[in-house]
Amino acid sequence: GKTSTILMGVDAYVAAHPADEIIVCAYNKAIADEVKEKLRERGHTDFRKVSAATAHSLGLSAIKFLFKPEVDDKKVRKIVDGLTAGMNSPENRTVYQQYAAQIISLVRFAKQAGFGFFSDCAISNTAAWHRLADHFDVNGLDDTSEADAVVAAAQHVYRLSLEQTGVVDFDDMILFPLVKNVRVKFTKDLIFVDEAQDLSRARQALIRKFLSPRGRMIIVGDDRQAIYGFSGADAAAIDNQVEQFGARVLPLSVTWRCPRKVVELARTLVPDIEAAPTAPEGEVLHIPLATQPPQAADGRPQAPVPWYADGYRPQPTDAILCRNTAPLVSLAYQLIRAKVPCKVEGRVIGDGLKALAQRWKVSTIDALLKRLDAYAERERQKALAKGNEAKAEEVGDRVATLREICGACAGQGRHAVADVVAFIDDLFADGAENVTVLATYHRSKGREWTRVFLLEHAARCPSRAARQEWQRQQEANLAYVAYTRAKKTLAFV
C-alpha cells in the first residue's frame, strides 16, 4: 500500500543517507499521528531526522519564530465581531452584522484558495471572490442584493486578518508562509507527500518551500481516490506535480491492507488493484438492516432486531461508513441508546450544523424546524435553478441531519436550540479513541479498520445528483475508497 511503501522508502533512504533529514507530509493529523507511531516502531526515534507532519504543522513551524502567534480558530469571527461592536440597534445593522456567517465563510474559503499569493486570485479581484462564493454556494449570498457589499466586507476582513500576524487560525498556517514570503530555515533533503491527489494549490506551494535546493520529493497518491474536487483540491494535483518536477512515474498496484475478497470487489472499479501474496481471504457480507424474530409464545409479533444487536455489535476497531451524514447521525443515536460507544467523525461537519441551527436566532426546536422547512425548499430550488443537483443534495443531507438531531433531543425531553448545539458538540469529534467511528466516505480516506460496515450503500452511492462525467467519476472513486478501508471484513448493511 501507499503508506507501507513510504515507510519502506524511509528505511531504505536512511540506510543510504543517514545524515539527511526526511519528512512525511500527511493529509490530516490523524494520519500524521499514525505514521509517526509506525516510524517509531521501525526505529526512527529522532524526530529531527525523520518525522511526519501535516501541511498545517509545517506552516506553523515556519511562522512561529517570526510572528510568535497564538492559535485561535475563531480569529476571523473575532475580527467581524470587532467591526460590529457598539452597533446593536436594528437600524444600525451593518453588512458585518447581517451577513457575518457569509463573510466568515468567504474569508475562510479565500484563505484555502491562496488569495493574495496566486496571480489569478488577487485580493482586489472582485470577480474571483464572486466565483469563489458561487463555487462554494456560500449560504444565502446569491439571494441578496447586497452581494457586492458582502464581497467588499470579506475583502476588508481578509486584509485585516493578514495584518494580524500575532494570531493565526488553521487556514493562516498554510497561507501566511506563502503571502508573507517566509523563508524556511530548516528545509528537508527528502519529502514524502502522501495523498497527493487531494492537495490544493496552496498546500502544494507550501510543501515545496520545505524542500532543500538539492532535495528530492516523492509524491505518493492515487488518482482513483481523488474525492475532494468540490472543496478546492487541485483536480489534476498529481499530474501537475509530475509536470512541475519532471517526475518519473512508478505504478503501485498491490494493496497490503485488504483481503482477497475485498480486492475482488474493488477490481470491479479499479481493475489493476492486486491483493498482496500473503493477503488473507477475508469476507464480503450483506446484512439486512433488521431481522424479524419469530412470534412470541403468546402469538404476539416481536419487534425487529437491528443489525447491530444481531451478532454484529460494533467494536472500537470497527467503522460504520455512509455516503451521507444524516443516516450516520440517526444510527449513532440508536447505538448510544444500545450502549455502544460511538462518535461521528467530523468536527467541521458539526460546526456547519451548529451554524445552521443558530442561523435564525430562534430559541426553540419547533421554531427552528419551521425555519428549516422554508430554508430547505428555497435552497433546493436555488441550486436546481443553477443546474447544481449536487448542491441540492448536499443541502438536503445537511437539513436532514439537523432534523435527526432535533428529533433525538426532543426524544430526551430537550426542546431548546441550545440543547441541539450541545448535542452536536457531544456527537461530533475528530480522532476519538476507544469508540466505534461513524464517518462519511470522504472522512474515511486514509484510514483503516478491521471491520467496515457500509450503511445504505446501494441506495446512496452513486449519488443521484452526479450527472456530469467528472461527478460520476468522483462517485466511483468514493465507492472505491469505502471498499478499501477494510482489513478483514466488508459488510453492506
N, C-alpha and C positions, 0 to 999 in steps of 0.2 A: 504494500500500500504506500501512499504518498508519505505519511509520517514515518513509517518504518524505513523508507528509502532515505529520508532526510537524516534520521538517526544513524543509519549505516554510513551515510556520507560524512557526517560529523566525525564518526570514529576513524574513517579512513584518512580524512584530511588532517586530523590532529596527529595521527601517527606519522604522517609525511611532513607536516609543518607544525611542530609543537610550539613554536614561538608565536604563531599567528593567532589573531582574535576572530571569533566567529559569533554571529548572532542568528538565531532562527526567528523570523518575524511571523507571528501567528495572527490569525484574523481577529480573534477576540481573547479576552482574559482567561476564560475557561480553558480554551485550547492551549494558550501560552503556559498556564499553570500545569496542565497535563504534560506538555512537552518538557518543562523544567524538571518535573519529577522523573520522567523517563531518562533524561540526560544524567541526573544524579545517580539513578540506578545503574547507569552504564559507566560510572566512574568519573564523569565530568563535573567535579565538585567546585572548581574555581570559576565562579560566575564572571570574573573579569576576563577570562579566556573564552569560555563557552557559556552562552545563556540563551534564553528565549524571552521574547518581549512582543507586545503589540505595537502597532504603529503609534498609538496614543502614548504609550510609555516612553517610546523613543523620542517622540516630540517633546514630551515634558522634560526629559533629561537634557534636551538641547537648550531649553529656555530657563530652566530653574536657577542656574547660576547667574544668568544675565539679568533676569527680571525678579527673581526670588518671589514668584507669585504664590498666592494661596489658591486652592482649587475650590471653586464654587459653581456647581452646575446650574444655579439659579441666577447667574451673573446677568444674563440678558433681561430676565424678569425684573431684577432689581433696577436695572437702568431704566426700563419702561416705567416702573413704579416711581422712580425719582423724577421723571419728567411730568408725572401727573400729581405730584404731592401738592396738597392745598387746593385742588380743583375738584371738590366733592359735590358741588351743586349740579343738578341736571343741566341747567342752561350753560354751564361751563365745561361740559363734557368734551374733551378733545379727541382727536383721532387715536391718541395713545390710550385713552380710556375705553373708547367704544370698540376698538379693534385690537386690543392688547394681544389676544391669543394669536391672531393672524400675523401681527408684526413679529412676535416672538418666533413663530414657526418659520416665517420667511427668512428671518435673520439666521436661524439655525441651518436651514437648507442652503443658504448662500455661503455660509462658512464651509459646509461639507463640499460644496462645489468649487471652492477655492476662489471666490470672488476677490478681486484685488491682486491676484497672482497671475492668473492666466489671461492672455491678451483678449480672448473672446468673452470675458466676463469681468469687465472693469466695474468698479463700484458705481461709477457715474452712468453706466449703461442701463438706462431705464428699461429699454426693450428686453434686455437679458433678465431683469428682475421679473417682468411680466411673464416671460417664457417660463421662468422658474416656478412662479405661482401657479401657472396653468398646468405645468407638468406634474406638480405635486398636489394640485387641486386644493390649495390652502383654504381651509374651512371658510366658506362664505365670502371669499374675496371677490369672486367674479359676479356676485349678485348684488353688488353695491356700486353706486355711482361714485363712491369715494375711493375707487381702486387706485387711482393715481396718487391720492393723498396717503394711502396706506403704504404704497411702494416708497414714496418720498420719506415717510416716517421710518420705514425699515432701513433705508439708506442712511439716515441720520443716526439711528441706533447702532447700525453696523460700524460706522466711523467712530462713534463713542466707545464701542466695545474694543476696537483696535487700539484706541488711545489708552485704555485701562490695562496696562501691562502688569499691574500688581495683582490682578485677579484673572484667572483663566477658567473657562469651562472645558468640557471634554472636546468640543469642536475646535477650540483655540489650540489645543495640544498638537493638532495636525496643521492648522492654519498659520499660527504665529511663526514657526521656523521658516515658513515659505515667504510670507508677506514682509516679515522683518529681516529677511535675508540673513538669518542667524548662521554663523559659521560653526560647524560641528567639529569639536576639538578631538573627540575620540572616535575616529572612523574605524571601520572593520575591514579586515582582509578578505573575509568571506561572509556573504549574507545569503541565507536560505529564505526564500519568500514562499510561505505556504498559502494555499487557497488563492493563488494569484489571479484566478479568473474573476474574483469578486472585488478587486481593488478599484477604488475611484482614482481619477487622475491625480487628485491631491495626495492620496496615500502613496501612489507610485512615486511622485516627485519627492515626497518626504523621505522615503526609504532610500532613494538614490543619494540623498545628501549624506547618508551614513556610510557610504561605500568609499574606501580609500582610493586614491587615484590609480593605483595598480591592483586594486582588488577585483574579486570575482563575485558575480551574483548568480545563484542557481534558483531559477523560477520554477516552482512546482505547482501544478494546477490541473484542472480537468474542465475543458470547455463544456462537457456534458453535465457539469454541476454548476453552471452559471445560472443563478436564480435571483439575482438582485438587480437586474436591469431597471426595475421600477424605482429603485431608491438611489440612483446616482452612480452605481457601479459602471465602470467602463465596459460596455458590451463587448468590446474587442480587446480586453485587457491583455490577454496572453499574446495575441498576435501583435499588438502594439509594442509590447515589451520585447518580443523576439526581434522585431524590426529595429527598435532603438539600440539594442545591444549587438545586433548581428549574431544572435544566439544560435547554437546548434540544438536541434530538437531531437529528444530521445523519447521513445514510447515507454509507457509504464502501464501495462495492461493486467498485471496479476494483483488480485486483492488478497491480502493476508488477514483480513478481518472476517469475511463472510464464508459460511459453509457452502457446500456444493449445491444444495437445493436452492439456496438464496441466489447464488450466482446463476443457476439455470434460469431463474425467473428474471434476473437483471439483464440477461443476454437478450431477452425479448425487446429491450430498449436500447442496449449498447452491446452489439454482437461481439466486440473484441475484448470484453472483460473475461478474465480467466480466474479460476479458483487456484489457490496455492496447492502444490503437490501434497502437502500434509493437511489440507483442509478437511475437517470432519464432514459427515453427511449433512447434519442439521435437519431442519424441518420447516415447511411452509404450511401453515394451518389456516382453516376457515372456520371461524367461531361465530355462532349466532349471538345477537345482542342479548337475548334472553331465551331460556328454555322453559317449557310448561311442564311442571311436575304432574304426576298422576293425581287423581282426585283423592281427597282425604277419606278416611274410613267412613265418615258420615255422609259421603257423597258430595260434599261441598267442593267447588273448584278452589285450588290453591293459587296464590299469587305467583306470577312468573319469576324465575330465579335469574337475576342478571349475570352476565358472563363472568364478572369479576368475583362473584360469590359461588361460582360453579366450577371449581377446580383450577381457576386461572388467577388467583388472587395476586395482584401486582406486588412486586418486591422492590426494594431500593435500587437493585441492579437492573430494573426494567424501565422502559419508557413507553408512554402512550402518545402516539403522534396522530395529527389530523391536518388536513389541508386548511381548515378554518379554525378560528379561535372559539366561536360560540359553543360547539359541541364539547370542547375540552372543559370549558367553564361549567357546563351542565354536569358533565361526568365527574369533575373534581368535587363538586358539592355532594354528589352521590357517594363518592369514595370517602369523603370526610365523615359523612354520616355512618358509613360502614367501618369506620375506624381504620382506614387505610391512609397513612400519612402521605401527603402529596402536595406539590406546588405546580403552578402553571409557569413555565419558563417565559420570561419577557418583561422586565421592569418597564421598558419603553412602551410595551402594549398597555400595561397598567396605567402609565402616565397619560396615555392618549384617552383611555376610558375615563379617567378622573377628570380630564379637561372637558370631555363631552358631558359628563354628569353635572359639572359646575358651570356649564356654558350659559345657562339662563338665570342663574342666581335664584332658583326656586329652592324651597327647603324640604318639601315632602316628595316621597316616591311617586304618589299619584300625580302630582303636578309635573314631575319630570317625565313620566310615561306619556302624558298628553303632549308635551313638547316634542318628545321623541317621535310620536306618530307623524306630526306635521314635518318635522325635520327629515325623517327618513324618506317620505314621499317627495319632498322638494328636492333633496339632494339626488335621489334616484332619477327624477325627471331631468334634472340639470345635467347629470352625467350621460344619460341616454341621448339627450339633445345634441351632445358633443360627439356622439358615437363611441363613448368610452364605457363599454359594458363592464370592463374590469373594475373601474372605479365604482360603478353602480353596485357590483357585487361586494366590493370592499366596504362600502358604506353599510350595506345590508348586514354584513357579518359583524361590523362594529356595533350597530344598533341592536342586533340580536344578542350579542354578548352582554351588552349592558342590560338588556331586558332579563336575561338569565340571572344576572347578579341581583337585580331589583327583586325578582321572584324569590331568590334564595333569602334575601334579607327579610322580605315580608313573611316568608315561612318561619322565620325566627322571631317574629313579632317586632321587627325593627323597620320603621317606616320613614326615616329621615334620609335625606341625601347624604348627610354626614355619615350615616351608617353604611351607605353604599361605598363611599370613599374609603372608609375603614376596612370594609370587606375586601376591596380591591388591593389595598396595602397588604393585607394578610395573605391573599391568594397568589399574587404575582411576585416572583423573585427570580434572581439570576444566581446560578451556582449553588442552589440549595443542596444540602447533604443529607444522606440517610432518609430520603423520601423518594417516592416514585415521581419521576419527572413527566409532566404533560407538556407537550410542545407542538407548535406548528411545524410543518415540514421545513419551512425557512429557518426556524430556530434550531432545528436538529442538526444542521450541517456541520460536519467536522467532529461530531460526537459518535459514540458507540455504546451499545448496551447488550446485555446477554439475551434478553427477550425484547422484541419490539412489537407492539400491538398497533396496527393501523386502523383507526376508527373511521368507519363510513367511507372507506377509500373509493370504492366504485361509484358512489353517488356524488363525490365531490372532486375527484381528480380524474380527468382534466376538468378545470372549471368551465362551466357553460359560457362564461364571458370571454373565453380565449377564442377569438375569431381570426385574428391575424396570424400569419405563419410564425412570426417570432414569438407570439404569445403561446401558440400551441407547442413550440419547441421548449419554452420555459416550463410548461406544464409537464412535458415528458421528462425534462431534467429534474423537476421536483419529485416525480414518482421514482425516478432512479435514485435520488438522494435518500428518499424514505426507505426504499427496499434495502439499501446497502448500509443501514445503521446496525443491522442485527449480526451478532456474533454466534448465535446458536439457533434461535427460533424467530421466525417472522410470522405473525398471525394477523389475518384480516378479520376484523370484528364488524 
